[in-house]
């Protein structure tokens, strides 16, 4: 069973893990891959205004930005034996991927919806991100963790 970038978005990751382990056959493997959203950034330097979009995405679309740091313990507590834990970094530069459409666009829109910025500022943030793409200055980064575990035989 695979849980790919799921648990940080659900309100009760413990329950989700326990249910995954419950339906897993004995000897079956559970693979969990999730983002450490506490590390998510679009900043290229101190005070980079574009990073407010990453912060807003984390605030409005991620239930627990620190989940990845507890993931090995949570997986073990769900009743499986952890076989492997690995760290992964994801960088978007200079060609954007999901970060442009999710972190920048959804983050800017969330700031408008929350009344924290005006719509014209959201447009400006999105335009700045795209300017950076065009000029080769675009940068986004997040750390990920993967945990592979096996359900013991009874």
N, C-alpha and C positions, 0 to 999 in steps of 0.2 A: 504494500500500500504506500502511496506517495502523497504527502501533504506539501505542496509547493507554494510558497509565499501565501500561506493561508492563515496560520495561527495568530499572527500579529494583528489581523483584522477582525477576529472574533472576540466577543466579550468574555467567553469562558474557555480558554485554550485547554485547561485541565480536562474539562468535560469532553471536548473534541478529541483529545488524545486518548482518554479512557475508552471512548466509543470506537475509535480506530483500532485500538488493541483488542477490544472485545470481539470485533468481527474478523480480526486477523486469525488465520489458522495457526495452530501450534507449529513452531519452526519457521513461520512466515516472517518476512522482513518488513519493517516500517522505515521509510526514508522521509525525513523532514528537512526542508530547506526553507529558511526564512531570513528576512532582512533585519539587520540591526539598525533600525530607523533612527536611533540616537546618533548614528554616524552620518546620516544622509546630508549631503551638502551640494549646493550649486555654486558656492562661493569660490572666487579666484583670489581673494584677499580679505583682510579685515574689513568689516562693515559693508561687504558687497550687498547691494540692495536686492539682487536677484535671489539671494538666499531666503528672503522672507517667503518666497513661494514654496521652497522645500519645507520651511518651518510650518507653514499653513497646511500643506499636504499632510505632514506628520500629525498635526493637531486635529484635523478634521476627518482624516481617512484611515488612520492607524490607531487601533485600540490601545496597543501597548508597545511603544517604541523600544522598550528595554527587554522585551520577551526573549530575543535571541541569546541574551546573556544568561538566562535561566533555563534555556532549552534542554541541555543534557540532563539536568536534574528533573525537569518536568517529564521528559520521556521515560527516565528510569522509574519515576513515581507512578507512571501509567501501567507499569508491570512488564516492561521488556528489558532485555539486556543490551546495553549500548555497546556496539562493536567498533564504531568509528565516529570521531568528531573532527570536522575540518572547517577551516576558515576560508572564505572566498571574498575577493574584492571585485566590484563591478565599477568600471569607469566608462563614462560616455564622453568621448572627445575624439575628433571634432564632430563626428556624425551623431546626431541625437537618436535616441530610441524612445523607450517608454517614459523617461524622465521629462522630456519636453512636453508631451501630451498630458502626462499625469501630474508631475510635480509642479511644473510651471503653469500650465493652463488651468488645471483643477485647483491648484493652490491659489492662484490669483483670483479665480472666480469665487473661491471660498472666502477670501478676504473681503471681497465686495459684498457677498451675501451676509457676512457677519458685521457689515458696516464699518470695517476697519480701514478700508481705502475706497476711493471713488472709482467708478467704472473706467474713467480715463487713465487712472494710474494702473489698473489691471492691463489695459491695452498697452500701456508703455512698458510694463514688465515683460509681457509676452513679446513685444517688438524687440526689446533689448536681448532677450534670449535668442531670437531668430537672427538678430544682427550678429551676435557672437557665433552662431552656427556659420553664417556666411563668411565671417572674417577668420574663422578657424580658432576662435577664442573660447568656444563653448566647453564647459566642464561640468560633469556631474559625477558623484561618487557615493557608493554605499557599501558597507561590509555585509556579508552574508555568512551564515553558518549552516552546515549540513550535519545531520545526525542520522546514522544508520543503526538500527537496533533489530534484534530478533526476539520473537515471542518464544519463551521457553516451552518445552513439552511438559505436560502435566506430570 
